[in-house]
Amino acid sequence: MNLHSIVAGAIGTVNPFQPVTVQISTGPGATSASGKRSPTFATPCSITGSIGGTFTATSAGTTLTVAAVLTGTLQPGDTVSGTDGVNSMLVGTTIVEQLSGTAGEAGTYELSQPASGNLGSCTVTSLSTVLNVTAVAQGSLQNGQTLSDGGVALAPGTSITGLLTGSGGVGTYQVSFPQTVPSEAMTTALTLLADIQALSTKDLRQIDGLNLQGTLRAIYLNGAVAGLVRPTQQGGDIITFPDGTVWLVNQVLEPWSLTAGWCKAICTLQNGS
């Protein structure tokens, strides 16, 4: 029985849930000249990517012929629109598959339905839920991360909902909203809701022997975090509270993220980030 989910509403009334920023540890970085190795984290992540795109194309029946890519890439499932001033693509037209050419670029594509008539050369726009990442300068892309571009073109609240050809680096990823975003610099962050509490007597008994010192808190999160993981050399995830304080995850006491979508961890206040 998931008791936390049953009592979470009542607890939240007294101790409201708060959004916290999580930096997922991905292991040690390169060794410096002094012999030190700083930890690396999945977030913040800095990338170059695009969603959907614009193209110069013609159509005949259900075949779309793309002559030139203006921005972005084309992906199966994208919703496309365009008109040559006389004929237009019908509402809801999508790309079924690519027939020829370099993937996502110039070539021919099968459409779900023909336009109102054969299109002459015109600009075609595609709305997509596929993020095409061409470069990663820092960090690693993961499910649940929220994307930001400083408010230029990306829809607010866009998040990564699935891994396609990418596994943290260059590749394609599923995102939450269909949109058209030209290739640009983006950053990612991971924000989870947290219920922050003082340690109970049971918590103190459970962590007895870990020799933890400093200011400790128990935290319930609607996601997954990890403390020290020796096989993968991960040094523990970092959590930033709404007040700006930085905390290190020492131990996960209740790892129910895979089954119930939450976990309980013990974290220690850090001196800086």
Residue frames as qw, qx, qy, qz and C-alpha x, y, z in Angstrom:
[[0.000, 0.888, 0.459, 0.000, 0.00, 0.00, 0.00],
 [0.408, 0.391, -0.013, 0.825, 1.37, 3.42, -0.96],
 [0.339, -0.702, -0.509, 0.364, 0.75, 5.19, 2.37],
 [0.273, -0.316, 0.063, 0.907, 2.62, 8.30, 1.27],
 [0.058, -0.238, -0.551, -0.797, 0.22, 8.90, -1.60],
 [0.338, -0.627, -0.695, -0.102, -2.73, 8.52, 0.78],
 [0.408, -0.740, -0.323, 0.427, -1.51, 11.02, 3.37],
 [0.464, 0.099, 0.186, 0.860, 0.36, 13.36, 0.99],
 [0.062, -0.681, -0.390, -0.616, -2.63, 15.71, 0.64],
 [0.549, -0.795, -0.258, -0.006, -3.01, 16.16, 4.38],
 [0.681, -0.351, 0.025, 0.642, 0.72, 16.60, 4.89],
 [0.373, 0.342, 0.308, 0.806, 0.84, 19.12, 2.05],
 [0.215, -0.843, -0.352, -0.345, -1.77, 21.29, 3.78],
 [0.597, -0.775, -0.019, 0.207, 0.45, 21.69, 6.84],
 [0.439, -0.542, 0.464, 0.546, 3.84, 21.53, 5.08],
 [0.648, 0.684, 0.053, -0.331, 3.28, 22.63, 1.44],
 [0.838, 0.143, 0.332, 0.408, 5.16, 20.94, -1.37],
 [0.033, -0.867, 0.205, 0.454, 7.91, 23.09, -2.87],
 [0.812, 0.571, -0.064, 0.098, 9.68, 23.02, -6.26],
 [0.525, -0.677, 0.415, 0.306, 13.36, 22.13, -5.92],
 [0.570, 0.704, -0.393, -0.161, 16.08, 22.00, -8.56],
 [0.886, -0.277, 0.363, 0.075, 17.92, 18.69, -8.84],
 [0.315, 0.717, -0.594, -0.182, 21.38, 18.09, -10.29],
 [0.992, -0.042, 0.087, -0.084, 21.75, 14.39, -11.13],
 [0.338, -0.673, 0.614, 0.236, 25.30, 13.15, -10.58],
 [0.867, 0.458, -0.127, -0.151, 26.82, 11.46, -13.65],
 [0.923, -0.064, -0.038, 0.378, 30.21, 10.58, -12.17],
 [0.451, -0.646, 0.131, 0.603, 33.66, 12.19, -11.94],
 [0.479, 0.867, -0.051, -0.126, 35.00, 14.60, -14.54],
 [0.744, 0.489, -0.273, 0.363, 38.47, 14.81, -16.05],
 [0.712, -0.488, -0.162, 0.478, 41.49, 14.93, -13.74],
 [0.111, 0.991, -0.061, 0.050, 42.97, 18.43, -13.40],
 [0.514, 0.613, -0.462, 0.382, 46.68, 19.31, -13.39],
 [0.251, -0.554, 0.568, -0.554, 46.60, 19.25, -9.58],
 [0.180, 0.051, -0.980, 0.070, 45.20, 15.71, -9.59],
 [0.359, 0.224, 0.580, -0.696, 41.67, 16.68, -8.51],
 [0.060, -0.249, -0.827, -0.500, 38.54, 15.30, -10.18],
 [0.336, 0.084, 0.272, -0.898, 35.40, 17.43, -9.87],
 [0.410, 0.329, 0.839, -0.142, 31.98, 15.73, -10.08],
 [0.128, -0.010, -0.514, -0.848, 29.86, 16.11, -13.20],
 [0.361, 0.353, 0.657, -0.560, 26.09, 16.49, -13.36],
 [0.329, 0.460, 0.746, 0.351, 23.36, 15.99, -15.96],
 [0.039, 0.876, 0.340, 0.341, 21.97, 19.47, -15.28],
 [0.473, 0.713, 0.094, -0.509, 22.31, 22.23, -16.04],
 [0.667, 0.132, 0.606, 0.414, 22.75, 21.00, -19.60],
 [0.181, 0.707, -0.158, -0.666, 23.69, 23.27, -22.52],
 [0.603, 0.208, 0.721, 0.271, 22.76, 22.11, -26.01],
 [0.232, 0.342, -0.343, -0.844, 22.16, 23.21, -29.58],
 [0.261, 0.257, 0.930, 0.040, 18.91, 21.86, -31.00],
 [0.323, 0.047, -0.286, -0.901, 15.80, 22.44, -33.07],
 [0.383, 0.302, 0.821, -0.297, 12.17, 21.30, -33.11],
 [0.533, 0.717, 0.435, -0.112, 10.26, 21.07, -36.39],
 [0.402, -0.274, 0.374, 0.790, 11.38, 23.33, -39.20],
 [0.470, 0.736, 0.109, -0.475, 10.70, 25.27, -42.38],
 [0.548, -0.074, 0.702, 0.450, 11.40, 24.05, -45.92],
 [0.401, 0.468, -0.302, -0.728, 11.07, 24.91, -49.56],
 [0.360, 0.035, 0.931, 0.036, 8.98, 22.16, -51.14],
 [0.508, 0.110, -0.403, -0.754, 6.45, 21.05, -53.76],
 [0.492, 0.004, 0.815, -0.307, 3.83, 18.31, -53.62],
 [0.505, 0.139, -0.590, -0.614, 2.11, 15.94, -55.99],
 [0.754, -0.275, -0.559, -0.207, -0.61, 13.74, -54.51],
 [0.734, -0.678, -0.032, -0.022, 0.72, 12.47, -51.18],
 [0.804, 0.035, -0.038, 0.592, 4.38, 12.98, -52.09],
 [0.138, -0.981, 0.035, 0.128, 6.15, 16.00, -50.63],
 [0.786, 0.308, -0.038, 0.534, 9.42, 16.90, -52.34],
 [0.375, -0.881, 0.001, 0.289, 11.70, 19.02, -50.16],
 [0.647, 0.664, -0.069, 0.367, 14.21, 21.00, -52.20],
 [0.333, 0.462, -0.414, 0.711, 15.91, 22.95, -49.43],
 [0.539, -0.575, -0.549, 0.280, 15.90, 23.07, -45.64],
 [0.038, 0.790, -0.030, 0.611, 15.56, 26.59, -44.24],
 [0.259, -0.539, 0.579, -0.554, 15.52, 25.72, -40.51],
 [0.694, -0.219, 0.542, -0.421, 15.38, 22.52, -38.46],
 [0.015, 0.159, -0.953, -0.259, 14.58, 19.03, -39.70],
 [0.716, -0.059, -0.244, -0.652, 11.57, 16.95, -40.77],
 [0.149, -0.184, 0.934, -0.266, 10.48, 13.92, -38.75],
 [0.344, -0.299, -0.821, -0.344, 7.76, 11.26, -39.25],
 [0.293, -0.598, -0.686, 0.293, 4.68, 12.37, -37.32],
 [0.128, -0.258, -0.061, 0.956, 5.28, 16.09, -37.87],
 [0.312, 0.756, 0.552, -0.163, 2.24, 18.16, -38.78],
 [0.363, -0.067, 0.353, 0.860, 2.94, 20.21, -41.93],
 [0.264, 0.822, 0.433, -0.260, 1.27, 23.25, -43.46],
 [0.264, -0.337, 0.379, 0.820, 1.90, 25.49, -46.46],
 [0.516, 0.718, 0.439, -0.159, 0.36, 27.17, -49.48],
 [0.485, 0.050, 0.398, 0.777, 1.58, 28.34, -52.86],
 [0.149, 0.241, 0.002, -0.959, -1.13, 31.00, -52.94],
 [0.594, 0.050, -0.443, -0.669, -3.56, 28.80, -54.84],
 [0.827, -0.162, -0.526, -0.113, -3.36, 25.31, -53.37],
 [0.285, -0.639, 0.508, -0.503, -2.85, 24.48, -49.68],
 [0.308, 0.051, -0.930, 0.193, -2.10, 21.53, -47.45],
 [0.577, -0.538, -0.437, -0.432, -5.18, 20.35, -45.62],
 [0.397, -0.637, 0.414, -0.515, -5.47, 20.83, -41.86],
 [0.836, -0.313, 0.403, -0.201, -4.03, 17.88, -39.96],
 [0.827, 0.490, -0.273, 0.045, -1.67, 16.71, -42.70],
 [0.601, -0.668, 0.434, 0.068, 1.25, 14.77, -41.22],
 [0.349, 0.592, -0.710, -0.155, 4.43, 13.13, -42.49],
 [0.970, -0.118, 0.001, -0.211, 4.03, 9.36, -42.61],
 [0.838, -0.263, 0.288, 0.381, 7.60, 8.45, -43.59],
 [0.059, 0.766, -0.418, -0.485, 10.63, 9.61, -45.52],
 [0.904, 0.385, 0.173, -0.073, 10.97, 8.02, -48.96],
 [0.782, 0.351, -0.012, 0.515, 14.38, 9.28, -50.10],
 [0.136, 0.826, -0.164, 0.522, 17.21, 11.67, -49.27],
 [0.314, 0.230, -0.656, 0.647, 19.24, 12.42, -46.14],
 [0.357, -0.533, -0.749, 0.166, 17.25, 11.76, -42.97],
 [0.194, -0.745, -0.406, 0.492, 15.28, 14.85, -41.94],
 [0.114, -0.532, 0.243, 0.803, 16.58, 16.97, -44.79],
 [0.466, 0.446, -0.333, -0.688, 16.06, 17.39, -48.57],
 [0.056, -0.029, 0.986, 0.156, 14.30, 14.46, -50.21],
 [0.490, -0.243, -0.489, -0.679, 10.82, 13.04, -50.63],
 [0.178, -0.028, 0.769, -0.613, 8.26, 12.31, -47.92],
 [0.233, -0.397, -0.828, -0.321, 4.93, 10.45, -47.80],
 [0.252, -0.177, 0.238, -0.921, 2.05, 12.61, -46.52],
 [0.255, 0.212, 0.863, -0.381, -1.06, 11.39, -44.73],
 [0.426, 0.701, 0.556, -0.135, -3.30, 13.12, -47.29],
 [0.466, 0.355, 0.327, 0.742, -2.88, 15.15, -50.51],
 [0.034, -0.297, -0.150, 0.942, -3.12, 18.94, -50.59],
 [0.483, 0.598, 0.376, -0.517, -6.12, 20.70, -52.12],
 [0.738, 0.674, -0.036, -0.007, -4.11, 20.55, -55.36],
 [0.834, 0.082, -0.078, 0.540, -0.50, 19.99, -56.34],
 [0.300, -0.890, -0.021, 0.343, 1.63, 22.60, -54.56],
 [0.566, 0.719, -0.157, 0.371, 4.03, 24.75, -56.49],
 [0.586, 0.108, -0.439, 0.672, 7.31, 25.69, -54.82],
 [0.345, -0.776, -0.063, -0.524, 6.52, 27.31, -51.47],
 [0.027, 0.429, -0.708, 0.560, 7.55, 27.43, -47.83],
 [0.749, -0.332, -0.532, -0.214, 6.33, 24.50, -45.74],
 [0.203, -0.562, 0.546, -0.588, 6.31, 24.60, -41.93],
 [0.684, -0.151, -0.713, -0.030, 6.37, 21.53, -39.69],
 [0.514, -0.608, 0.311, -0.520, 5.15, 21.34, -36.10],
 [0.705, 0.170, -0.681, 0.106, 6.98, 18.59, -34.23],
 [0.708, -0.662, 0.134, -0.204, 7.37, 16.94, -30.84],
 [0.923, 0.018, -0.023, 0.384, 10.88, 15.76, -31.74],
 [0.195, -0.927, 0.266, 0.177, 13.89, 17.67, -30.44],
 [0.868, 0.384, -0.079, 0.306, 16.89, 17.23, -32.75],
 [0.462, -0.833, 0.218, 0.215, 20.08, 17.84, -30.73],
 [0.737, 0.618, -0.156, 0.222, 23.20, 18.55, -32.80],
 [0.423, 0.445, -0.508, 0.604, 25.63, 19.49, -30.01],
 [0.668, -0.692, -0.272, -0.008, 25.95, 19.14, -26.23],
 [0.268, 0.712, -0.372, 0.531, 28.37, 21.56, -24.58],
 [0.080, -0.323, 0.708, -0.623, 27.65, 20.53, -20.98],
 [0.591, -0.042, 0.521, -0.615, 25.62, 17.99, -19.02],
 [0.011, 0.035, 0.968, 0.250, 23.45, 15.12, -20.20],
 [0.519, -0.104, -0.214, -0.821, 19.85, 15.02, -21.48],
 [0.028, -0.095, -0.966, 0.238, 17.40, 12.92, -19.45],
 [0.260, -0.568, -0.699, -0.349, 13.66, 12.33, -19.15],
 [0.378, -0.755, -0.484, 0.230, 11.83, 14.99, -17.14],
 [0.383, -0.272, 0.016, 0.883, 14.24, 17.84, -17.84],
 [0.246, 0.871, 0.366, -0.218, 12.65, 21.19, -18.72],
 [0.579, 0.267, 0.280, 0.718, 14.02, 23.08, -21.74],
 [0.042, -0.899, -0.201, 0.387, 14.61, 26.82, -21.91],
 [0.609, 0.365, 0.242, 0.661, 15.97, 29.23, -24.52],
 [0.208, -0.221, -0.163, 0.939, 15.56, 32.53, -22.69],
 [0.322, 0.632, 0.486, -0.510, 12.06, 33.06, -24.08],
 [0.035, 0.392, -0.511, -0.764, 13.07, 33.34, -27.74],
 [0.515, 0.131, -0.574, -0.622, 11.10, 30.61, -29.52],
 [0.297, -0.051, -0.947, 0.111, 10.58, 27.62, -27.23],
 [0.540, -0.566, -0.371, -0.500, 7.13, 27.11, -25.68],
 [0.241, -0.536, 0.563, -0.581, 7.27, 27.70, -21.89],
 [0.743, -0.219, 0.494, -0.396, 7.24, 24.47, -19.90],
 [0.811, 0.400, -0.390, -0.175, 8.56, 22.29, -22.73],
 [0.545, -0.541, 0.630, -0.115, 10.09, 19.13, -21.24],
 [0.323, 0.347, -0.848, -0.238, 11.76, 15.95, -22.44],
 [0.798, -0.117, 0.265, -0.528, 9.31, 13.04, -22.27],
 [0.961, 0.064, 0.269, 0.019, 11.26, 10.29, -24.02],
 [0.256, -0.583, 0.620, 0.458, 14.59, 9.23, -25.54],
 [0.818, 0.520, 0.027, -0.243, 14.50, 8.42, -29.27],
 [0.831, 0.407, -0.228, 0.304, 17.90, 8.09, -30.97],
 [0.115, 0.689, -0.437, 0.567, 19.65, 10.09, -28.25],
 [0.780, -0.378, -0.476, 0.148, 20.84, 8.71, -24.92],
 [0.515, -0.704, -0.145, 0.468, 22.04, 11.86, -23.22],
 [0.312, -0.414, 0.331, 0.788, 24.01, 13.46, -26.04],
 [0.266, 0.314, -0.433, -0.802, 23.54, 14.20, -29.74],
 [0.008, 0.222, 0.959, 0.175, 20.38, 12.63, -31.18],
 [0.355, -0.382, -0.360, -0.774, 16.61, 12.99, -31.07],
 [0.042, -0.148, -0.787, 0.598, 14.28, 13.26, -28.05],
 [0.172, -0.633, -0.680, -0.329, 10.52, 13.39, -27.55],
 [0.056, 0.037, -0.331, 0.941, 9.23, 16.66, -26.08],
 [0.139, 0.410, 0.772, -0.465, 5.90, 17.59, -24.52],
 [0.353, 0.721, 0.281, -0.526, 4.53, 20.21, -26.96],
 [0.637, 0.430, 0.448, 0.457, 4.39, 20.32, -30.80],
 [0.039, -0.920, 0.002, 0.390, 6.13, 23.47, -32.04],
 [0.723, 0.565, 0.032, 0.397, 8.58, 24.94, -34.53],
 [0.411, -0.859, 0.185, 0.242, 11.92, 26.12, -33.12],
 [0.631, 0.699, -0.310, 0.129, 14.92, 26.88, -35.35],
 [0.820, -0.016, -0.346, 0.456, 18.34, 25.56, -34.37],
 [0.110, -0.823, 0.174, -0.529, 19.43, 27.54, -31.30],
 [0.245, 0.253, -0.760, 0.546, 21.14, 27.35, -27.92],
 [0.687, -0.511, -0.269, -0.441, 19.01, 25.77, -25.16],
 [0.017, 0.375, -0.780, 0.500, 19.55, 24.83, -21.54],
 [0.670, -0.332, -0.610, -0.264, 17.87, 22.20, -19.40],
 [0.194, -0.382, 0.613, -0.664, 16.96, 21.96, -15.72],
 [0.482, -0.258, -0.833, -0.090, 15.27, 19.31, -13.58],
 [0.286, -0.297, 0.338, -0.846, 12.64, 20.54, -11.14],
 [0.436, -0.273, -0.856, -0.044, 10.74, 18.22, -8.78],
 [0.496, -0.652, -0.050, -0.571, 8.12, 18.82, -6.10],
 [0.480, 0.132, -0.738, 0.455, 9.44, 18.15, -2.61],
 [0.614, -0.717, -0.187, -0.272, 8.07, 17.79, 0.90],
 [0.405, 0.462, -0.551, 0.565, 10.90, 18.88, 3.23],
 [0.726, -0.622, -0.187, -0.227, 10.83, 17.66, 6.84],
 [0.221, -0.692, 0.632, -0.271, 13.01, 17.40, 9.93],
 [0.445, 0.179, -0.877, 0.002, 14.40, 13.95, 10.71],
 [0.777, -0.435, -0.080, -0.448, 12.13, 11.75, 12.80],
 [0.560, -0.523, 0.624, -0.155, 13.26, 9.34, 15.50],
 [0.906, 0.204, 0.371, 0.000, 12.72, 6.49, 13.01],
 [0.585, 0.780, -0.159, 0.153, 14.91, 8.27, 10.45],
 [0.134, -0.796, 0.552, -0.209, 17.69, 8.70, 13.03],
 [0.761, -0.249, 0.593, -0.091, 17.57, 5.01, 13.90],
 [0.859, 0.462, 0.219, 0.027, 17.58, 4.04, 10.22],
 [0.521, 0.771, -0.238, 0.280, 20.69, 6.09, 9.40],
 [0.594, -0.728, 0.342, -0.030, 22.51, 5.23, 12.64],
 [0.806, -0.179, 0.446, 0.345, 26.05, 4.19, 11.74],
 [0.601, 0.676, 0.232, 0.357, 26.36, 6.34, 8.61],
 [0.523, -0.387, -0.078, 0.756, 28.29, 8.93, 10.65],
 [0.213, 0.685, 0.371, 0.590, 26.45, 11.83, 9.00],
 [0.328, -0.476, -0.326, 0.748, 27.24, 15.24, 10.44],
 [0.032, 0.064, 0.259, 0.963, 25.92, 18.72, 9.81],
 [0.475, 0.228, 0.280, -0.803, 22.39, 19.98, 9.19],
 [0.084, 0.073, 0.956, 0.272, 20.19, 17.13, 7.96],
 [0.560, 0.194, 0.110, -0.798, 16.73, 17.04, 6.39],
 [0.430, 0.210, 0.875, 0.074, 14.37, 14.30, 5.24],
 [0.315, 0.414, -0.214, -0.827, 12.90, 15.03, 1.83],
 [0.601, 0.351, 0.717, -0.039, 10.12, 13.35, -0.16],
 [0.083, 0.446, -0.433, -0.779, 10.43, 13.89, -3.93],
 [0.777, 0.426, 0.315, -0.339, 8.07, 13.13, -6.83],
 [0.649, 0.657, -0.379, -0.050, 10.90, 11.50, -8.77],
 [0.948, -0.135, -0.110, 0.266, 14.19, 9.70, -8.29],
 [0.047, 0.883, -0.431, 0.180, 17.47, 10.82, -6.71],
 [0.928, -0.018, -0.301, 0.218, 20.54, 8.90, -5.57],
 [0.464, -0.835, 0.274, 0.109, 23.26, 9.19, -2.97],
 [0.096, -0.631, 0.732, 0.237, 26.74, 7.73, -3.38],
 [0.948, 0.249, 0.114, -0.164, 26.79, 4.98, -6.04],
 [0.444, -0.619, 0.571, 0.306, 30.25, 3.39, -6.03],
 [0.703, 0.179, 0.623, 0.293, 29.94, 1.13, -9.12],
 [0.436, 0.747, 0.343, 0.366, 29.21, 4.16, -11.35],
 [0.480, -0.064, -0.165, 0.860, 31.38, 6.56, -9.29],
 [0.140, -0.716, -0.320, -0.605, 28.45, 8.91, -8.70],
 [0.290, 0.124, -0.550, 0.773, 29.04, 11.13, -5.72],
 [0.028, -0.549, -0.688, 0.474, 25.44, 11.94, -4.83],
 [0.154, 0.678, 0.485, 0.531, 22.83, 14.23, -6.35],
 [0.173, -0.100, -0.259, 0.945, 22.58, 17.93, -5.46],
 [0.068, -0.724, -0.667, -0.160, 19.26, 19.58, -4.52],
 [0.130, 0.129, -0.118, 0.976, 18.74, 23.35, -4.39],
 [0.036, -0.599, -0.731, 0.323, 15.85, 24.45, -2.17],
 [0.161, 0.840, 0.399, 0.331, 13.64, 27.47, -3.03],
 [0.334, -0.929, 0.006, 0.162, 15.59, 29.59, -0.49],
 [0.417, 0.815, -0.394, 0.075, 18.80, 28.99, -2.48],
 [0.497, -0.570, 0.648, -0.098, 20.42, 26.59, 0.00],
 [0.626, 0.414, -0.625, -0.214, 22.25, 23.62, -1.51],
 [0.740, -0.341, 0.494, -0.304, 21.90, 20.07, -0.14],
 [0.265, 0.400, -0.855, -0.200, 23.71, 16.79, -0.91],
 [0.902, -0.130, -0.141, -0.387, 21.74, 13.53, -1.07],
 [0.187, -0.545, 0.796, -0.187, 23.45, 11.14, 1.37],
 [0.137, 0.021, 0.988, -0.065, 21.08, 8.20, 1.50],
 [0.538, -0.113, -0.388, -0.740, 17.81, 7.18, -0.17],
 [0.332, -0.125, 0.791, -0.498, 15.67, 5.56, 2.53],
 [0.593, 0.386, 0.649, -0.280, 12.61, 4.71, 0.43],
 [0.012, -0.327, 0.592, 0.737, 13.30, 4.26, -3.32],
 [0.468, 0.426, 0.750, -0.190, 9.76, 3.91, -4.70],
 [0.195, 0.552, -0.228, -0.778, 10.22, 6.04, -7.84],
 [0.124, 0.128, -0.850, -0.495, 9.80, 3.12, -10.27],
 [0.128, -0.373, -0.919, -0.032, 6.59, 1.81, -8.71],
 [0.121, -0.765, -0.569, 0.276, 4.94, 4.75, -6.92],
 [0.335, 0.763, 0.187, 0.521, 6.73, 7.72, -8.49],
 [0.245, -0.897, 0.174, -0.323, 8.37, 9.05, -5.32],
 [0.748, 0.066, -0.501, 0.430, 11.31, 8.54, -3.03],
 [0.471, -0.879, -0.009, -0.068, 12.48, 9.61, 0.43],
 [0.715, 0.353, -0.284, 0.532, 16.07, 10.73, 0.97],
 [0.529, -0.753, -0.110, 0.376, 18.30, 12.15, 3.67],
 [0.540, 0.645, 0.018, 0.540, 20.31, 15.19, 2.59],
 [0.573, -0.504, -0.188, 0.619, 22.96, 17.41, 4.21],
 [0.128, 0.982, 0.072, -0.123, 23.32, 21.19, 3.95],
 [0.772, 0.196, 0.092, 0.598, 26.36, 22.20, 1.87],
 [0.247, -0.722, 0.018, 0.646, 28.62, 25.23, 2.06],
 [0.213, 0.550, -0.428, -0.684, 27.92, 26.60, -1.43],
 [0.855, 0.343, 0.018, -0.388, 27.23, 24.52, -4.57]]
